[in-house]
Amino acid sequence: MEKPQVLGIDLGGTAIKLGRFLEDGTCLQSLSLPTPQPALPIAVFKALIQGIHLLKTEHCIAIGIGTPGPSDKTGRIAKLAINLPEWVNIPLADWVEKETGLPTTLSNDANCAGLGEAWLGAGRRFQNFILLTLGTGVGGAVFLNGELFTGLQGAGGELGLISINFDGPICNSGNRGSLEQYVSLQGIRRETGKEGLELAELAEKGDPEALAFWEHYGQLLGVGIANLVYILTPEAVILGGGLSASAKFFLPAMVTELNQRVLEPSRESLAIAVAELGNDAGMLGAAKLAWQMVKSWDLKLPQ
């Protein structure tokens, strides 16, 4: 007898990644589709449904979706995606359930990445940690006593939107000088006119300007993380997202900045780690979200 399966979906601004997972996290099949541009809600929904129909089987029992912004506390509504047009209070779980007949739940994509890392990645060794996803934007997830913290209304843990410069560049959130404006891909493009991958390749070749850029990047990231460490005093800070692949170029400066800015009692035994699941973290975490929903039904699943 085939075991029950869920779909885990990472809905991003450039790609929609989908996987079919067993309860132990085994991925049976996955695929990636380009996100329609402009990424308007109905267009994205249609692409999402196309991917679901390509992947799901009769053994699929639920769907988990990570969306680029906070969901409501019930996991039904995509409340806001500041980097996608017209994504305000979109009842995405209802839409997907109506089209597929499968129970569906949502969470912030960085929260899903955190769930994935806590389950089978770099976070599994810690009960209290923060994850920063360094990509097109900067997302965050907070784990306290082994549980994902999402705040009273489900929108907690937006770590990339803290301000490190009160008079800095305007963020789509309405904030100024947010961490996202300095250490995201969009911030890098604005400051240098180059892509993160290009700067990493140059640094690999020993280019002085690229190496200086990554050192400054690490300092800025250290400033933001210092604020978070003072508030949460986590066991670990985990860095994920595409830019984390360049960690060897910026980690030394980041750690130096942290040590200079944070009192020793607040950073005692603090571990700095790079996420282990790569681009699969969000998809895997969305699957974990679906399995958590399934377990909340308190049903005996066939083995």
C-alpha positions as CSV (number, residue, x, y, z in Angstrom):
1,M,0.0,0.0,0.0
2,E,1.3,3.5,-0.9
3,K,2.0,5.7,2.1
4,P,0.2,9.0,2.5
5,Q,2.0,12.0,1.0
6,V,1.7,15.8,1.1
7,L,2.7,18.5,-1.3
8,G,5.2,21.2,-0.1
9,I,5.3,24.4,-2.2
10,D,7.7,27.3,-2.0
11,L,6.0,30.2,-3.9
12,G,8.7,32.7,-4.8
13,G,8.9,35.8,-6.9
14,T,10.9,34.1,-9.6
15,A,10.1,30.4,-9.2
16,I,7.4,28.1,-7.8
17,K,9.1,25.0,-6.3
18,L,6.9,22.0,-5.6
19,G,7.6,18.6,-4.0
20,R,5.8,15.5,-3.0
21,F,6.9,14.2,0.5
22,L,6.5,11.3,2.8
23,E,6.0,11.9,6.6
24,D,9.8,11.4,7.2
25,G,10.7,14.2,4.8
26,T,11.6,11.9,1.9
27,C,11.0,13.8,-1.4
28,L,9.4,11.5,-4.0
29,Q,9.2,14.0,-6.8
30,S,9.8,17.7,-7.3
31,L,9.5,20.3,-10.0
32,S,10.0,24.0,-10.5
33,L,7.9,26.4,-12.6
34,P,8.7,30.0,-13.4
35,T,6.6,32.5,-11.5
36,P,4.4,34.5,-14.0
37,Q,5.6,38.1,-14.5
38,P,4.1,40.3,-13.3
39,A,3.4,38.1,-10.4
40,L,-0.3,39.0,-10.0
41,P,-2.3,36.8,-7.6
42,I,-4.6,35.2,-10.2
43,A,-1.7,34.5,-12.6
44,V,0.4,33.0,-9.9
45,F,-2.6,30.9,-8.6
46,K,-3.1,29.4,-12.1
47,A,0.6,28.5,-12.4
48,L,0.4,27.0,-8.9
49,I,-2.6,24.8,-9.8
50,Q,-0.8,23.7,-13.0
51,G,2.1,22.5,-10.9
52,I,-0.1,20.8,-8.3
53,H,-1.9,18.8,-11.0
54,L,1.4,17.8,-12.5
55,L,2.7,16.5,-9.2
56,K,-0.2,15.2,-7.0
57,T,-1.3,11.6,-6.9
58,E,-4.3,9.9,-5.3
59,H,-2.1,9.4,-2.2
60,C,-1.7,13.1,-1.5
61,I,-3.7,14.1,1.5
62,A,-2.7,17.8,2.1
63,I,-0.8,20.8,0.8
64,G,1.5,23.3,2.6
65,I,2.5,26.5,0.9
66,G,5.1,29.1,1.8
67,T,4.3,32.6,0.5
68,P,6.6,35.6,0.3
69,G,5.0,37.5,3.2
70,P,3.0,36.9,6.4
71,S,-0.2,34.8,6.4
72,D,-2.9,35.2,9.0
73,K,-2.7,33.2,12.2
74,T,-5.1,30.5,10.9
75,G,-2.8,29.8,7.9
76,R,-5.6,30.7,5.4
77,I,-4.9,34.1,4.0
78,A,-1.7,35.5,2.4
79,K,-1.9,38.9,4.1
80,L,0.7,40.8,2.2
81,A,3.7,40.3,-0.1
82,I,5.6,43.6,-0.3
83,N,7.6,42.6,-3.3
84,L,4.7,41.1,-5.3
85,P,2.1,43.3,-6.9
86,E,-1.5,43.3,-5.5
87,W,-0.8,40.6,-2.9
88,V,-3.0,41.9,-0.2
89,N,-5.4,39.6,1.8
90,I,-5.4,36.8,-0.8
91,P,-7.5,33.8,0.4
92,L,-5.0,31.4,-1.2
93,A,-5.8,28.4,0.9
94,D,-9.4,28.6,0.0
95,W,-8.6,29.0,-3.7
96,V,-6.3,26.0,-3.7
97,E,-8.7,23.8,-1.7
98,K,-11.6,24.6,-4.0
99,E,-9.5,23.7,-7.1
100,T,-7.8,20.6,-5.7
101,G,-10.0,19.2,-3.0
102,L,-7.0,18.9,-0.7
103,P,-6.8,20.6,2.7
104,T,-4.3,23.5,2.4
105,T,-2.4,25.7,4.9
106,L,0.0,28.7,4.4
107,S,2.9,30.3,6.2
108,N,5.6,32.9,5.4
109,D,8.2,31.4,3.1
110,A,11.0,32.2,5.6
111,N,9.1,30.4,8.3
112,C,8.8,27.4,6.0
113,A,12.6,27.5,5.4
114,G,13.0,27.6,9.2
115,L,10.7,24.7,9.6
116,G,12.7,22.7,7.1
117,E,16.0,23.5,8.7
118,A,14.6,22.7,12.2
119,W,13.3,19.4,10.9
120,L,16.2,18.1,8.8
121,G,18.8,20.8,8.5
122,A,21.1,23.0,10.4
123,G,18.4,23.9,13.0
124,R,17.8,20.4,14.2
125,R,20.6,20.8,16.9
126,F,19.0,23.8,18.5
127,Q,15.8,24.7,20.4
128,N,16.3,28.4,20.2
129,F,17.6,29.9,16.9
130,I,16.9,32.5,14.3
131,L,17.1,32.0,10.5
132,L,17.8,34.7,8.0
133,T,17.1,34.0,4.4
134,L,19.4,36.2,2.2
135,G,17.9,36.4,-1.3
136,T,15.9,38.8,-3.4
137,G,14.6,40.1,-0.1
138,V,15.6,39.1,3.5
139,G,13.2,36.9,5.4
140,G,13.4,35.6,8.9
141,A,12.2,32.8,11.2
142,V,12.3,32.6,15.0
143,F,12.3,29.4,17.0
144,L,11.7,29.6,20.8
145,N,11.9,26.4,22.8
146,G,11.6,24.3,19.7
147,E,8.5,26.1,18.4
148,L,8.1,28.5,15.5
149,F,7.2,31.9,16.8
150,T,4.8,33.8,14.6
151,G,3.4,36.4,17.0
152,L,-0.2,37.3,18.0
153,Q,-1.5,37.7,14.4
154,G,0.8,35.4,12.6
155,A,3.1,38.1,11.2
156,G,5.9,37.9,13.7
157,G,9.5,37.3,12.8
158,E,9.9,39.7,9.9
159,L,13.6,40.0,10.7
160,G,14.6,41.6,7.4
161,L,12.5,44.6,8.0
162,I,14.3,45.9,11.1
163,S,16.0,49.2,10.5
164,I,19.7,49.7,10.7
165,N,19.7,53.2,9.3
166,F,16.8,55.5,10.3
167,D,17.4,57.7,7.2
168,G,18.3,54.9,4.7
169,P,16.7,53.8,1.4
170,I,12.9,53.5,1.5
171,C,11.7,49.9,1.8
172,N,8.5,48.6,0.2
173,S,7.3,48.0,3.8
174,G,7.3,51.7,4.4
175,N,10.4,51.5,6.6
176,R,13.6,53.3,5.9
177,G,17.0,51.7,6.0
178,S,15.7,48.2,6.7
179,L,18.3,45.4,6.8
180,E,16.7,44.1,3.6
181,Q,17.8,47.2,1.8
182,Y,21.4,46.5,2.5
183,V,22.0,42.7,2.4
184,S,19.4,41.5,-0.1
185,L,20.0,40.9,-3.8
186,Q,18.0,44.0,-4.6
187,G,20.2,46.0,-2.3
188,I,23.4,44.7,-3.8
189,R,22.1,45.5,-7.3
190,R,21.3,49.1,-6.2
191,E,24.6,49.7,-4.5
192,T,27.0,47.9,-7.0
193,G,25.1,47.4,-10.3
194,K,26.2,43.8,-10.1
195,E,24.6,40.4,-9.2
196,G,25.5,38.6,-6.0
197,L,26.8,35.6,-8.0
198,E,29.0,37.9,-10.1
199,L,30.5,39.4,-7.0
200,A,31.1,35.9,-5.6
201,E,32.9,34.8,-8.7
202,L,35.1,38.0,-8.7
203,A,35.9,37.4,-5.0
204,E,36.8,33.8,-5.7
205,K,39.4,35.2,-8.2
206,G,40.8,37.5,-5.5
207,D,39.3,40.8,-7.0
208,P,40.1,43.5,-4.3
209,E,36.9,45.4,-4.9
210,A,34.7,42.3,-4.6
211,L,36.5,41.2,-1.5
212,A,36.0,44.7,0.0
213,F,32.3,44.6,-0.9
214,W,31.8,41.3,0.9
215,E,33.6,42.6,4.0
216,H,31.3,45.6,4.1
217,Y,28.4,43.3,3.5
218,G,29.4,41.2,6.5
219,Q,29.7,44.3,8.7
220,L,26.2,45.5,7.7
221,L,24.7,42.0,8.3
222,G,26.5,41.9,11.7
223,V,24.8,45.2,12.7
224,G,21.4,43.8,12.0
225,I,22.1,40.5,13.7
226,A,23.5,42.3,16.7
227,N,20.0,43.9,17.3
228,L,18.3,40.5,17.0
229,V,20.8,38.8,19.3
230,Y,20.2,41.4,22.0
231,I,16.5,40.8,21.9
232,L,16.4,37.0,21.5
233,T,19.7,35.7,22.8
234,P,19.4,32.6,20.6
235,E,21.6,29.5,20.7
236,A,22.3,30.0,17.0
237,V,22.0,32.3,14.0
238,I,21.5,30.3,10.7
239,L,22.0,32.0,7.4
240,G,20.1,30.7,4.4
241,G,19.0,31.9,1.0
242,G,21.0,32.1,-2.2
243,L,23.5,34.7,-0.8
244,S,24.5,32.3,2.0
245,A,26.6,30.5,-0.6
246,S,29.0,33.4,-0.4
247,A,29.3,33.1,3.4
248,K,33.0,32.4,3.4
249,F,33.6,35.9,2.0
250,F,31.5,37.8,4.6
251,L,31.3,35.6,7.8
252,P,34.6,36.8,9.3
253,A,33.6,40.5,9.1
254,M,30.1,39.6,10.3
255,V,31.4,37.8,13.4
256,T,33.9,40.5,14.2
257,E,31.1,43.1,14.1
258,L,28.9,40.9,16.3
259,N,31.7,40.5,18.8
260,Q,32.3,44.2,18.9
261,R,28.6,45.2,19.3
262,V,27.1,42.5,21.5
263,L,28.0,42.1,25.2
264,E,29.5,38.8,25.9
265,P,26.6,37.5,28.2
266,S,24.2,38.1,25.3
267,R,26.2,36.1,22.8
268,E,27.7,33.4,25.1
269,S,28.0,30.1,23.2
270,L,26.3,31.7,20.2
271,A,26.7,29.4,17.1
272,I,26.8,30.8,13.6
273,A,25.8,28.3,10.9
274,V,25.0,28.2,7.2
275,A,21.7,26.5,6.3
276,E,22.1,22.9,5.0
277,L,19.1,22.4,2.8
278,G,19.8,25.0,0.1
279,N,16.9,25.8,-2.2
280,D,14.9,22.9,-0.9
281,A,14.4,24.3,2.6
282,G,11.2,26.3,1.9
283,M,9.6,23.4,0.0
284,L,10.5,20.9,2.8
285,G,9.3,23.2,5.5
286,A,6.0,23.7,3.6
287,A,5.6,19.9,3.6
288,K,6.3,19.9,7.4
289,L,3.6,22.5,7.8
290,A,1.2,20.2,5.9
291,W,2.1,17.2,8.1
292,Q,1.6,19.3,11.2
293,M,-1.9,20.1,9.9
294,V,-2.6,16.4,9.2
295,K,-1.4,15.4,12.7
296,S,-3.8,18.0,14.2
297,W,-6.7,16.0,12.7
298,D,-5.7,13.2,15.2
299,L,-6.4,10.5,12.6
300,K,-4.6,7.2,12.3
301,L,-2.8,7.2,9.0
302,P,-2.2,4.0,7.0
303,Q,1.4,2.7,7.2
